[in-house]
Amino acid sequence: MTVTAAETTLPAERFMRRALTLAKRGKFTHPNPKVGAVIVKDGEIIGEGWHVRPGTPHAEAMALAKAGENAQGATIYVTLEPCAHRQNADGSPRLSCAERCVQSGITHLVCAMQDPDTRTSGRGFALLRDAGVETTIGISEAAARALNRPFIKHRETGLPYVLHKAAMTLDGKIATVSGASRWITGEESRAYVHRTLRNTVDAVVVGVGTVLADDPSLTVRTGSGVRVPSGPPSSRNVHTPLRVVLDSGLRIPSMAKAIAPGTVIYAADSPITLQRVSELTVRGAEVVLLPPGADGRVDLTAAMRHLASEHGALSLLLESGGELAAGFYAARLVDTALFFVAPKLVGGRNAPTPIGGDGLTNDMNRAYRTGTITVRRFGADIALYADIVYDNGNDE
């Protein structure tokens, strides 16, 4: 039997909040989603767990192990549909979480949302229902979706979740007229970008213009100033995400700091010499040639789709200049904008802004809109978070 969320009571929401809190502890679960689980019997929590990182037990398995034999006749609260697939990533056999729940004697599943992964989507619920386990779906679904937005977008669209980060002055400039941009924001803002943003996304994306102007390393700097080598988020507490450079004409210098193993360069498949490609690949970079778009430049959607499929990127941080950022918005690839605003004024009619190009629209009524804006303070700087809304009102 399946019960809708509307038929449940407040205790269910309370236990699901606990499961969501546990799920947030899994900071390096890539490429898996963040999941939390709580097992309740007679109104008391008897087991709980969360997915720590790939290769470790799933949230349900951890919670069931703690509950032991007491799980018989209990209710399990899970933030995502229990998995139904019976193979590990390496092809070895495994017991699915849905089967573990059945074997443990769980009699009621309360779940926040269905898994968008085709290996499980709906199958976990079906397996449990067929075994006589009562299922309640939809408790705190909005919060569960927000927790795994990159994973959900990747599975539903084949594209990564894009966070556009920009630092600007109070008058909306990301550099002076001469191009000087270091440093607009203070140390607190920059530390947040490294420790919280770069340290958790799968890739950092810039354009060749940024490389030519600033020669960034695109690494993660820790509080000790140590730069951490690249590697998957699941393999370390601090990691360097993939470095991605969009460079249609392959103008990037072969000795640029960003060129190293773990760097992917997307170029337009136009007259580019093999020697130029070799200069970059010999230093460990991967060069991907894609058919150009109508403007002769790299097709951004094709590049992002390749990044998601071939490198498994669920999320990325766009740290580009205004021209490339405009291309991402025009292609409707940006999900969330994060603008740091520093208490500085530089002026200049030709000073660059966070979103450049020829303009996203000529009609203010068709301007791209945002969802609710979240405001935070980092020292003297103000950070504005907002989801981008692409609705019919934006269509030309």
C-alpha positions as CSV (number, residue, x, y, z in Angstrom):
1,M,0.0,0.0,0.0
2,T,1.2,3.5,-0.8
3,V,0.3,6.4,1.4
4,T,0.5,10.1,0.2
5,A,2.4,12.7,2.2
6,A,-0.9,14.5,2.9
7,E,-2.0,11.5,5.0
8,T,1.0,11.6,7.4
9,T,1.4,13.3,10.7
10,L,3.9,15.8,12.1
11,P,6.2,13.1,13.7
12,A,7.0,11.9,10.2
13,E,8.2,15.3,9.2
14,R,10.3,15.5,12.4
15,F,12.1,12.2,11.7
16,M,12.6,13.2,8.0
17,R,14.2,16.5,9.1
18,R,16.7,14.3,11.1
19,A,17.3,12.2,8.0
20,L,18.0,15.3,5.9
21,T,20.4,16.7,8.6
22,L,22.3,13.4,8.5
23,A,22.4,13.4,4.7
24,K,24.2,16.8,4.8
25,R,27.1,15.1,6.5
26,G,28.0,13.4,3.3
27,K,30.1,16.2,1.7
28,F,32.0,14.0,-0.7
29,T,29.5,11.5,-2.0
30,H,30.2,12.2,-5.7
31,P,29.0,10.7,-8.0
32,N,26.4,9.4,-5.6
33,P,23.6,11.5,-4.0
34,K,23.6,12.7,-0.4
35,V,21.2,10.4,1.5
36,G,20.2,10.1,5.2
37,A,18.2,7.4,6.9
38,V,16.5,7.1,10.3
39,I,14.9,3.9,11.8
40,V,12.1,4.5,14.3
41,K,10.3,2.0,16.5
42,D,7.7,2.8,19.1
43,G,8.4,6.5,18.6
44,E,12.2,6.2,19.3
45,I,15.1,6.3,17.0
46,I,16.9,3.0,17.0
47,G,19.3,3.4,14.1
48,E,20.5,6.1,11.8
49,G,23.0,6.6,9.0
50,W,24.2,8.6,6.0
51,H,26.2,8.0,2.9
52,V,29.7,9.1,3.7
53,R,31.5,8.6,0.4
54,P,31.5,6.1,-2.5
55,G,32.7,2.6,-1.4
56,T,31.1,3.0,2.0
57,P,27.7,1.6,3.1
58,H,24.6,3.5,1.9
59,A,22.6,5.4,4.5
60,E,20.0,2.6,4.8
61,A,22.7,-0.1,5.3
62,M,24.4,2.0,8.1
63,A,21.1,2.6,9.9
64,L,20.0,-1.0,9.6
65,A,23.3,-2.2,11.0
66,K,22.9,0.0,14.0
67,A,19.3,-1.1,14.6
68,G,20.1,-4.7,14.3
69,E,17.3,-7.2,15.1
70,N,15.2,-4.3,16.5
71,A,14.5,-3.2,12.9
72,Q,11.8,-5.9,12.7
73,G,8.5,-4.1,12.5
74,A,10.1,-0.6,12.5
75,T,9.7,2.3,10.1
76,I,12.6,3.7,8.1
77,Y,12.7,7.3,7.0
78,V,14.9,7.9,4.0
79,T,15.6,11.1,2.0
80,L,15.8,9.3,-1.4
81,E,14.2,6.1,-2.7
82,P,16.2,3.0,-1.6
83,C,18.4,1.8,-4.5
84,A,17.3,-1.3,-6.4
85,H,20.4,-2.1,-8.5
86,R,22.3,-5.2,-7.7
87,Q,25.8,-4.2,-9.0
88,N,28.5,-2.0,-7.8
89,A,30.2,0.5,-10.1
90,D,32.9,-2.1,-10.8
91,G,30.3,-4.8,-11.8
92,S,30.6,-6.8,-8.6
93,P,27.3,-8.1,-7.1
94,R,25.7,-6.2,-4.2
95,L,22.5,-6.4,-2.1
96,S,20.3,-3.4,-2.9
97,C,19.1,-1.2,-0.1
98,A,15.5,-2.0,-1.0
99,E,16.3,-5.7,-0.5
100,R,18.1,-4.9,2.8
101,C,15.0,-3.2,4.1
102,V,12.8,-6.2,3.2
103,Q,15.2,-8.7,4.8
104,S,15.5,-6.7,8.0
105,G,11.7,-6.9,8.6
106,I,11.0,-3.1,8.1
107,T,7.2,-2.7,7.7
108,H,6.9,0.9,6.7
109,L,9.0,3.1,4.5
110,V,8.7,6.9,4.6
111,C,10.6,8.5,1.7
112,A,11.1,12.1,0.6
113,M,11.3,11.5,-3.1
114,Q,11.8,9.1,-6.0
115,D,15.3,8.5,-7.3
116,P,15.8,10.0,-10.8
117,D,18.5,7.4,-11.6
118,T,17.0,5.0,-14.1
119,R,18.7,2.1,-12.4
120,T,16.3,2.6,-9.4
121,S,13.6,5.1,-10.3
122,G,10.4,3.5,-9.0
123,R,11.9,0.0,-8.8
124,G,12.9,0.4,-5.2
125,F,9.4,1.4,-4.2
126,A,7.9,-1.5,-6.2
127,L,10.2,-4.1,-4.6
128,L,9.2,-2.9,-1.2
129,R,5.5,-2.8,-2.0
130,D,5.6,-6.3,-3.5
131,A,7.1,-7.5,-0.2
132,G,4.2,-6.0,1.7
133,V,6.1,-2.9,3.0
134,E,3.8,0.1,3.4
135,T,5.3,3.1,1.6
136,T,4.7,6.8,2.1
137,I,6.2,9.1,-0.5
138,G,6.7,12.9,-0.6
139,I,7.5,13.9,3.0
140,S,9.8,17.0,2.8
141,E,10.3,16.5,-0.9
142,A,11.3,20.1,-1.7
143,A,14.1,20.0,0.9
144,A,15.3,16.6,-0.4
145,R,15.4,17.9,-4.0
146,A,17.3,21.0,-2.8
147,L,19.9,18.8,-1.1
148,N,20.7,16.9,-4.3
149,R,20.1,19.5,-7.0
150,P,23.3,18.6,-9.0
151,F,22.6,14.9,-8.9
152,I,19.0,15.4,-9.9
153,K,19.8,17.7,-12.8
154,H,22.5,15.4,-14.1
155,R,20.2,12.4,-14.1
156,E,17.2,14.2,-15.5
157,T,19.0,16.3,-18.2
158,G,22.5,14.9,-18.8
159,L,23.9,18.3,-17.9
160,P,25.8,19.5,-14.8
161,Y,24.4,22.0,-12.3
162,V,26.0,25.4,-12.9
163,L,26.7,28.0,-10.2
164,H,27.9,31.3,-11.7
165,K,30.1,33.1,-9.2
166,A,31.2,36.7,-9.8
167,A,32.8,39.3,-7.6
168,M,31.9,42.9,-8.4
169,T,32.1,46.4,-7.0
170,L,29.1,48.3,-5.7
171,D,28.7,49.9,-9.1
172,G,28.6,46.5,-10.8
173,K,32.2,46.2,-12.2
174,I,34.3,43.0,-12.2
175,A,37.5,44.9,-13.1
176,T,38.7,48.4,-13.8
177,V,38.8,49.9,-17.3
178,S,42.4,48.7,-17.5
179,G,41.4,45.2,-16.6
180,A,42.7,45.1,-13.0
181,S,40.6,42.8,-10.9
182,R,42.7,41.7,-7.9
183,W,41.3,41.9,-5.4
184,I,37.7,43.1,-5.5
185,T,36.5,41.1,-2.5
186,G,38.1,40.6,0.9
187,E,39.9,37.5,2.4
188,E,36.7,36.2,4.0
189,S,34.9,36.0,0.6
190,R,37.9,34.4,-1.1
191,A,38.3,31.8,1.6
192,Y,34.6,30.8,1.3
193,V,35.1,30.3,-2.5
194,H,38.0,28.0,-1.9
195,R,37.0,26.0,1.1
196,T,33.2,25.7,0.5
197,L,32.7,26.2,-3.3
198,R,35.7,24.9,-5.1
199,N,36.2,22.2,-2.5
200,T,32.8,20.7,-3.2
201,V,32.1,21.2,-7.0
202,D,33.3,18.7,-9.6
203,A,34.7,21.3,-12.0
204,V,35.7,25.0,-12.2
205,V,35.1,26.6,-15.6
206,V,36.8,29.6,-17.0
207,G,37.3,31.1,-20.5
208,V,40.6,31.5,-22.2
209,G,40.3,35.3,-21.6
210,T,40.5,34.7,-17.9
211,V,43.6,32.5,-18.3
212,L,45.3,35.1,-20.6
213,A,44.5,37.9,-18.2
214,D,45.2,36.3,-14.8
215,D,46.9,33.0,-15.3
216,P,45.0,31.3,-12.5
217,S,45.9,27.9,-11.0
218,L,42.3,27.0,-10.4
219,T,43.3,24.9,-7.4
220,V,41.9,24.9,-3.9
221,R,43.9,26.8,-1.3
222,T,43.6,25.6,2.3
223,G,44.0,27.8,5.4
224,S,47.7,26.8,5.5
225,G,48.2,28.0,2.0
226,V,48.8,24.4,0.7
227,R,47.5,23.7,-2.8
228,V,45.9,20.3,-3.0
229,P,46.5,18.0,-6.0
230,S,43.5,17.1,-8.2
231,G,41.4,14.1,-7.5
232,P,37.8,13.0,-7.1
233,P,36.0,14.6,-4.2
234,S,35.4,11.2,-2.7
235,S,39.1,10.5,-2.3
236,R,40.0,13.4,0.1
237,N,38.6,15.9,2.5
238,V,40.0,18.7,0.4
239,H,40.2,18.3,-3.4
240,T,40.9,20.2,-6.5
241,P,38.1,20.0,-9.0
242,L,38.6,19.5,-12.7
243,R,40.0,22.6,-14.4
244,V,37.9,23.4,-17.5
245,V,38.9,26.0,-20.0
246,L,36.7,27.0,-22.9
247,D,39.1,28.1,-25.7
248,S,37.6,28.0,-29.1
249,G,40.8,28.9,-30.9
250,L,43.2,27.0,-28.6
251,R,45.0,30.2,-27.6
252,I,45.9,29.1,-24.1
253,P,49.7,29.2,-23.4
254,S,51.2,25.7,-23.0
255,M,52.9,26.9,-19.8
256,A,49.8,28.4,-18.2
257,K,49.4,27.4,-14.5
258,A,46.1,25.8,-15.2
259,I,47.6,23.2,-17.6
260,A,48.2,20.0,-15.7
261,P,46.7,16.6,-15.3
262,G,43.1,17.2,-14.4
263,T,42.6,20.0,-17.0
264,V,40.1,19.7,-19.8
265,I,40.2,22.2,-22.7
266,Y,37.3,22.5,-25.0
267,A,38.1,24.0,-28.4
268,A,36.1,24.4,-31.6
269,D,36.9,21.7,-34.3
270,S,38.4,24.2,-36.7
271,P,41.9,24.6,-38.2
272,I,43.9,23.6,-35.2
273,T,47.3,22.0,-35.6
274,L,48.2,18.7,-34.1
275,Q,51.3,20.3,-32.8
276,R,49.3,22.8,-30.8
277,V,47.2,20.0,-29.3
278,S,50.4,18.0,-28.5
279,E,51.9,20.9,-26.6
280,L,49.0,20.9,-24.2
281,T,48.5,17.1,-23.9
282,V,52.2,16.5,-23.1
283,R,51.7,18.5,-19.9
284,G,48.7,16.3,-19.0
285,A,45.8,18.4,-20.2
286,E,42.9,16.8,-22.2
287,V,42.0,18.6,-25.4
288,V,38.4,18.0,-26.6
289,L,37.5,19.3,-30.1
290,L,33.8,19.9,-30.6
291,P,31.8,21.1,-33.6
292,P,31.5,24.9,-33.4
293,G,28.2,26.6,-32.9
294,A,26.7,29.1,-35.3
295,D,29.1,31.8,-34.0
296,G,32.1,29.6,-34.7
297,R,32.8,29.1,-31.0
298,V,32.6,26.1,-28.8
299,D,29.0,24.9,-28.4
300,L,28.6,25.4,-24.7
301,T,25.7,22.9,-24.3
302,A,27.8,20.3,-26.1
303,A,30.8,21.0,-23.9
304,M,28.7,20.7,-20.7
305,R,27.0,17.5,-21.9
306,H,30.5,16.0,-22.6
307,L,31.7,17.1,-19.2
308,A,28.7,15.5,-17.5
309,S,28.9,12.2,-19.5
310,E,32.6,11.6,-19.9
311,H,33.8,13.1,-16.6
312,G,30.7,12.5,-14.5
313,A,30.6,16.2,-13.5
314,L,27.4,16.8,-11.5
315,S,28.2,20.4,-10.5
316,L,30.5,23.1,-11.7
317,L,31.5,26.6,-10.6
318,L,31.6,29.1,-13.5
319,E,34.2,31.8,-12.7
320,S,34.5,33.3,-16.1
321,G,34.4,36.9,-17.4
322,G,31.3,38.5,-18.6
323,E,31.4,37.4,-22.2
324,L,31.5,33.7,-21.5
325,A,29.0,34.1,-18.7
326,A,26.6,35.8,-21.1
327,G,26.9,32.7,-23.4
328,F,26.0,30.4,-20.5
329,Y,22.9,32.5,-19.6
330,A,21.9,32.7,-23.3
331,A,22.1,28.9,-23.5
332,R,20.1,28.6,-20.3
333,L,22.8,26.6,-18.6
334,V,23.1,28.6,-15.3
335,D,21.1,27.4,-12.4
336,T,22.2,29.7,-9.6
337,A,24.0,33.0,-9.5
338,L,26.3,34.0,-6.6
339,F,27.4,37.6,-6.8
340,F,29.8,39.0,-4.2
341,V,29.4,42.8,-3.9
342,A,32.4,44.7,-2.4
343,P,32.1,48.2,-0.9
344,K,34.2,49.8,-3.7
345,L,33.5,52.0,-6.7
346,V,35.7,52.1,-9.8
347,G,33.4,53.5,-12.5
348,G,34.2,53.4,-16.2
349,R,31.7,53.0,-19.1
350,N,33.8,50.3,-20.6
351,A,34.7,48.5,-17.4
352,P,33.4,44.9,-17.6
353,T,30.4,43.6,-15.8
354,P,29.4,40.1,-14.6
355,I,27.3,39.4,-17.7
356,G,28.5,41.0,-20.9
357,G,27.9,40.1,-24.5
358,D,25.2,41.9,-26.6
359,G,22.6,41.7,-23.9
360,L,20.3,38.8,-23.0
361,T,17.2,40.9,-24.0
362,N,16.2,44.3,-25.3
363,D,13.0,44.3,-23.4
364,M,13.0,44.7,-19.6
365,N,9.8,42.8,-19.3
366,R,11.6,39.8,-20.8
367,A,14.6,40.0,-18.4
368,Y,15.7,36.8,-16.8
369,R,14.2,36.6,-13.3
370,T,15.5,35.1,-10.1
371,G,14.0,33.2,-7.3
372,T,14.2,34.3,-3.7
373,I,17.6,36.0,-3.0
374,T,19.6,34.8,0.0
375,V,21.9,37.4,1.5
376,R,25.1,36.6,3.5
377,R,27.9,38.8,4.8
378,F,31.6,37.9,4.4
379,G,33.6,40.6,6.2
380,A,32.8,43.9,4.4
381,D,31.4,42.1,1.4
382,I,27.8,41.1,0.7
383,A,27.0,37.8,-1.1
384,L,23.8,37.4,-3.0
385,Y,22.5,33.9,-3.9
386,A,19.6,33.5,-6.4
387,D,18.3,30.8,-8.6
388,I,17.7,31.8,-12.2
389,V,14.2,31.4,-13.5
390,Y,13.9,30.6,-17.2
391,D,10.2,30.9,-18.0
392,N,8.1,31.8,-21.0
393,G,8.3,35.4,-20.1
394,N,11.9,35.3,-21.1
395,D,11.2,34.0,-24.6
396,E,11.9,36.5,-27.5
